[in-house]
């Protein structure tokens, strides 16, 4: 039996509707409904009344909320004990946004291992949306992602805790031969290639929301390369293949050496937070975060 099905049912009980529960679990409503049916198949009886115009929760299901919550707690406690090795070491799964793996994650892990020397990290790196889904499904102990400062944080409820690890900034950059084609106002003199993020990616959404890439296009830029892989963007900018946007933490050494040029004065920047999320009921995660 998958513990995630218990978690799905508990969220359904807390929200009272399939649509709200699906949104909280970061699933489409049809996908969430299939998971609830899987739980019903395991129990052996229908737990939702689907005959009316609206779905009604079975009274026996509603009365079992505390027991389901306790069952989840016991299973997670058992999992924690099983994950500890013979020397008491503990495995933690970190879901980390691609852009943070090379820059921020080593410092996070170093701090964790100072608090608990026997920490074993299992790193899962992917785009931001996939990291959130992995965490919501209960397959990661910690979620580490960027959030745009000044905007509402990810819409988790009180069952999730948030800790801001550091501040960062998304900035426009150029490198290679393009460094020598800038005017005194830090704008390229002629039309220039632009390295963009897909509009459905997190950085792409931020740049589109603020109209920052539009300002570049108005200056004569043309889209040359599109990729969601920030490490690839860094290498392309370094090679002079185009102007693009990166977190300051990813390129500060190249800026200090002069290999890259910051174009924020001409095109602006996006303030970012690096946020760490964990389950409020995860006492070990609480202790680790408190010790950082």
Buried (B, 14 or more C-beta within 10 A) or exposed (E): EEEBBBBBBBBBBBBEEBEBBBBBBBBEBEEBBEBBBBBBEEBEEEBBEEEEEEBEBBEEBEEBBEEBBEBBEEBBEEEBEEBBEEEEEBBBBBBBBBBBBBBBBEEBBEBBBEEBEEBBBEBBBBBBBBBBBBBBBBEBBBBBBBBBBEEEBBEBEEEBBBBEBBEBBBBBBBBBEBBEBBEEEBBBEEEBBBBBBEEEBBBBBBBBEBEBBEBBEEBEBEEBBEBBBBBBBBEBBBEBBBBBBBBBBBBBEBBEEEBBBBBBEBBBBBEBBBBBBBBEBBEBBBEBBEEE
